[in-house]
Amino acid sequence: MAATVGRICGAGLFKSNSLATVNQISSYSTTREWTRGRKAFLGSLGLLAGGAGALMYTLDQSVKATDLELHPPKNMWSHNGLFSSLDHASVRRGYEVYKQVCAACHSLRFIAFRNLVGVSHTEEEAKAEAEDQMIEDGPDDQGNMFKRPGKLSDYFPSPYPNEEAARAANNGAYPPDLSYITSARHGGEDYIFALLTGYCDPPAGLVLREGQYFNPYFPGGAISMAQALYNEAMEYTDGTPPTASQLAKDVSTFLKWTAEPEHDDRKRMLIKGIAIFTFLIATSYYVKKLKFASLKTRKIEFRPKNN
Ligand code: HEC
């Protein structure tokens, strides 16, 4: 190793044209012919731009109301590990929480009843869930819209016909669609859990408008959604004790699934990928060693011809 480095570094020193190369390179430099004035001008321009950037960054940081916002603590979700799947019993319970509590205000537009099949429900159960809901369809022969029981292919119905109606019913605040909410908020499912369980009295001096509630995890602290989950707010069909934190944990897991339905497949692919690539890399390493062995150990001799 050392011998190789020495050979590479040393070789340049003995070359007669090494200085010429340096000169050649420096004659390509664009700054060489600049006057001192121009250099000073451009230098100060650079300093000014850097200073302005730093100032903008500090000003931006200083107006952020970080003292009124808490970062959600990281929870030990059972799906946290690199190879861990979602807890599907929890996804099923979370669906019950969404259906009985959140669905009164929040839509879940991008999830269809058929998506539940094989994830949290059997096909029959998912069909029954769909038939429980009345879906608007139409127009019929007379040109009227009508309601019919849901089918597997239907998407979850929204509680309000449009955003304006949703705002009118919620003091002007819009309850966002929850399909992708864990991907759309910093902290993901940790944030949802902290938000749902984090309601408390506002600190002294903070005035809330009518219809606002204090939640330290919501940016700014004043949220227009009232606390939705309480102990025993509903019953689970599997008999799990419905404490507020259990409800929040299950609905967060469910919303993690709605945002990343491919979650389990992705992790399964990772296991397959690691297995396949370990084999491929090991084989190519072996083949490379094998093919290069004769090249690396050969000796080249120069024999001048004596004639
Ligand atoms: C009574 C209606 C109502 C119910 C029930 C309700 N929400 Fe909300 N939710 C709202 C409104 C209104 C907002 C908008 C709040 C705002 O922007 O200040 C909101 C906002 C949210 C947000 C977004 C917060 C953010 O960072 O922007 C999440 C997440 C959320 N709700 C989750 C839930 C979950 C989960 C449930 C069920 C356990 C639920 N909500 C039940 C009305 C409701």
Residues whose N, C-alpha, C, O or C-beta is under 5 A from the ligand:
A	BS01	HEC	V101 C102 A104 C105 N170 A173 Y174 P175 P176 I181 A222 I223 S224 M225 A228 V251
